[in-house]
Amino acid sequence: MSSISMPLLTFIQPSMLTEEQIYLEEWTNSSRLLFYSVLSIAFFTLPVLLTSFCWIRCKKRQNVHFLPYLCAILGANMVLLGTLMTSVITENTDYVYDIIPGYLVCKLTAFLVNSSSCFIHWAWVAMYAEWSTVVRTASSLYVSPPSESCSSASATYSSLSAFEITVPAGLGASY
């Protein structure tokens, strides 16, 4: 089978190409599109994540309970996106493979991507579980004033939302 270069393919009529050559051209174009889309997303998102992390850490008022979770999630997202970007770049250059063996790069990439993804998901679960626990504890500690009747107290309970509940001083911030 003869090999045809990409610039030559643009001058050949589609009817003259074999099915395998058309498939190869589509695969090459989609691969190039994916390569540039991953790089553009990474180069746009990494500075946004870093700016968000710095803004959260430099903020004066930091009494919200979820900030450690959010900072950890932002850091893990930076590791995940940085690993994917580095992996895409190293696949197209041989510089890294001259220094580190290919199987080690592959295993390191798989470990970083899987562990950071797992950490990100479980950090969200832990943050939500803590929030849910604080809200449920606060709502069970809420007592209506003694002067109200039972019917007006139940109306008060039904009109409360999670953001109107004030947590007692020993349990944390107010929502």
N, C-alpha and C positions, 0 to 999 in steps of 0.2 A: 504494500500500500504506500502511496506517495504522500509526503507530508506537505501541506500547504500552509504558508505563514498567514497571520491574521490580516496584514494589509492587502495581500493578494486576494483574500476572500471577499473583500468589498468590491473588487472589480469583476468577479465571476458572477454570472447570473445564478440565481438560486436553483434553477432547474438543472444546472450542470453539477451541482454538489451532491454527494452521496448522503444518505440518511445519517451515517456516522459522523460526517464532517459537519452537518447542520447541528447535530446533538452536541458535538465538541465546541462549536462556536457559541451555542446557547449556554453551555456549562461555564465556559470561560467568561462570558459577559456577566452571568449571575454571580460567579465567584469574585470577580472584580468589584461588582456592586456591593456585595456583602463585606468585602475587605474595607472599602472606603467608608461604608456606613458605620462599621464597628469603630474605625478610627475617628471619624467625625463625632460620633456620639461620646466616645471616651474623652476626646479632647475638649468637648463642650461640658460634659457632666463632672469630670474630676475637679475642675476649678470651682464649679458651683458647690460641690460637696465640701471642698476645703474651705470655701468662704462661709458656708453654713456652719461648719464645725467651729471656725474661729469666732464667728458672730455669737454663737451660743456660749462658748467658753468665756468670751470677753464681756458678756452682758452683766450689768450691775446686779440685777435682781435675779437670783438663782435659787429660789426656795421651792421650786416645783419638783415634785418627786420623780418625774420621768426624765429629767435631764441626763442623768448617768446612762439610762437606757438609750436615749436618743444619740448621745455622743458615741456610745459603743456601736450602735447601728450605723451611724455615719462613717466611723472608722472602718468597720467591716465592709461597708459598701465601697469605700475607697480601695481596700485590699482586693476585693472581688473585681472591680472594674479595672484596676491597675494590672492585675494578673491576666485578665482577658486581653487587655491592650498589649501587654508585653508578649503574651503568647502569639498574638496575631503578627506582631512586628518580628519576633524571632523566627517564625515560620518562613518569613520571606527574606531573611538574612542568615548567613551562615556564621556570623561572628560569635554568637552564643554557643553554637554547636562545636566550635573549635576549642572553646574553653571548658564547657560542661558537656558530658555525654548526653545524647538525645534521650535515652530512657530515663535519665535522672530529671531532665527538664520536663518530660511528660508526666512523671510521677509527682513532681513538685507542683506543677500546674494543676493537676487533678486534685491533689490534697488541698491546696489553697482555695480553689474554687468551691469544692465540696464543704470544707470546714467553715469557710466564711458564709456560705449560703445557709448552712445549718444553724450557725450562730445567729445570723440575722433573723431567721424565722423564729427561733426559740426566744430571742430577746423580745420580739414583738409579743409573743405569747406571755412571757413573764411580765412585761409592762402592762398588758391588758389584765392579767390575773391580779396584779397588785392594785390597779385602779378599781377593778370590780370588788375586790375585798374591802378596800377603803370605803367605797360608796355603800356597800351593803352593811358594813359595820356602822357607818355613820347613820344610815337610815334606821337601823335597829335601835340606835341610841337616842333618836329624836323622840322627844316626849311632848305632847300637846299641853298647853296651859291648863291648869285644873279648872278654870272657870267655864270652859267650853263643854257643851254636851257631847255625847258620843256621836251623834249624827254630824255635827259640824267638825269634829275631830277627824272623822273618816273622810269628809270632803277635803280637809287640809292635806291628808295623806295622799289622796288621789291626784291632787293638783301639783304635787311636788315632782320635779324632774331631777335627774342626776346632777345637774349643774346648779341647782338651788340649795343643795344640802351643804351645810357648814360642818366641817369635821371638828370635833372637840380638840382642844389644844394639845393633848397628848398624842393624837394620831397623825398629825401632819397638816398640810396646807388645805385651804378651802377650795371648793370646786364651783 
